[in-house]
Amino acid sequence: MNKHLAAALAVAATAVLATTGYLTHQYVTSPAAPREAIARHAPESAREVAGSADDVFHGTVVRHAGRRTIAEIPSELYEVRVGRVFKGGVSGTVTLTQPVGNPRLAVGGKYVFATASWHNESDEHAVLAKARPTPAADLGAPVRGVGGGSAPTVAEYWQDAVDRQIVAARG
């Protein structure tokens, strides 16, 4: 074999090894995508929250039912007695989850919940990502900071949000 052919083969082998090594390094050392809940709605927009939710309802927290990790998310569990339903088919008492670290729900407290079903055998529901339950002791109370002259009631506000919900594009 002549010197030029041997040199060309050595250069080619070096290039293949260098490229393979570089690509392997990039694959092995690339950071994993962070695992977090992604909100497909603006949490400050009741219409977008309603559009992303399976269920929107007013309910009373019956009890704190403990903690559990669901889909790799440490969660607080609550039993909630469903009152008025604005969207969805929930009824009776449901188990609701919310990520650990969110403000705890008060036992006996009344809230408007926007939830998504876990679609599991326990029929659990999760508070939507970044959409905190809205304290609502009285559905007939006016919503502060909404409307010009006459503020809607809590019930009117959430019914309007459901009636005119905005469904975010899923991409």
N, C-alpha and C positions, 0 to 999 in steps of 0.2 A: 504494500500500500504506500502511495507516495505521501510526502509530508503535507502537501496542500489538502488532500482529501482527509487525512487524519485530523488536521487542524480544523477543517470545516465541520467534521463530525463532533469534535470536542466542543466547538462553539454551539452547535445545535443542541447537544445534550445538556450543556450548561444552561442554555436559554429555557429548555423544557423544565429542567429541575428548578430553576429560579422562579419561573412562572407558577409552577405547581406549589412550590413552597409559599409564595406570596399569597396565592388564592386560598390555600389551606389556612394560613395565618389569619387572613381577613374573615374567613368563615368561623373559625374557632374563637377568635377574640371579639367578634362583633357583639355589642351588648344586646341582650334580649329585649324585646319590646316590653315596656312597662305594662303591668296588669292593673288596670283601673277601670272603673265604670265610666262609660262614655255617655254623656247626655246628648241626645239628638234633639234637644229643645233648649230654649232660653228659659232658665228656671224662674226668671222674673215675669215671664209671659204666661198668664193663666191659659190663654188659648193654645199656646204651643205645648204646655204641660198636659192639657186635656187631650190634645192630638196624639201625644206619645203614650198616654196611659191606656191600659186595658179597662181600668175602673177608676171612677172618681166618685167618692161618697163621703158623707158626714158620718162620723162614728165616735163612740166613747171607748176609751181604753179601759178594759176590764181588769187586766193584770199584766205585769211584766212576767214573761214566761221563760226567762233565762237567756243564755247565749248559745250560739251554734255557728259553725263555719259552713257556709253554703256557697258552692261554686268558688271556693278559695277566698271568700269575703267573710271576715269575722262579723257576725251580725247579732243584734239584740232582737229578741222575739217578744211580741206583744199579742195578747188576745184582744181583739177589738170587736165590739158589738156594732153592727152596721145599722145606721139610721136611714137617712134619706140618700138614695142613690141618684146621682146625676148622669152617670155613664156606666155601662156594664151590667153584669148580672149577679153581683155579690149579694148575699143575704145572711142573716143569722149572725154568728160570731165567726170571725176569720182570724187566722194567725198571720200576723204582719211582721216582716223583717225590715230592719233598717241598719245600715253599717254602724259598727262600733265607732264612737267618736262624734256622731251626730248628737245634737241635744236630746237627752232622754225624754220620753213622753211621760206625762204625769198620769198615774192611775186615777181614773175618774175624769180625766181631761177629755174635752171634746175638740175634735179637729176635722178639717176637710183633708182627706187623703187622696193622692193620685198614685195609683199603684200599677204594677205589672205582675201578672201571675208567674209563679215559678213553674207552673205546669207539672207539679209533682203530685204524688199520691196523697200528701197531706193538704193539698189545695192552699199552699201558702202564697202570700202576696208580698211583694217588695215595694217599699216606697221608691219612687222613681229617683234615679241618680240626680243629685243636687236640688231636687224639689222637696223641700222640707214640708212636713204636714203643717197646715195653717190652723193655728188656734182659732176655734169658733164655738164659743160657749152658746151663742144664740144665733140661729140662722136668720132671724129677723132683724139683727143689728145691721146698721149701715157700715159699708166698707169705707174706711178713711182714706182720703187722698185719691178717690176715684170719682169720676163724673164732675160735671160743672156745678150745677145748682143742687140737684137732688141726687145724693149718693145711692147706688143700688144696695140692697140688702146682701148679706153673705150668700143667701140662697140664689138671689137673682144674678149675682156676679158669677157664681160657678155654673149656673144653668146657661147663662150667656156664653161663658167660655167653652162649654161643651157644644152648644148649638152652633157656635162660630169657630170651632177648633181649627187649628192649623196643623196639618200633618207634615212633619219634616221629611224631606227626601232622604232615603236610606242609600248610602253609597258604599 
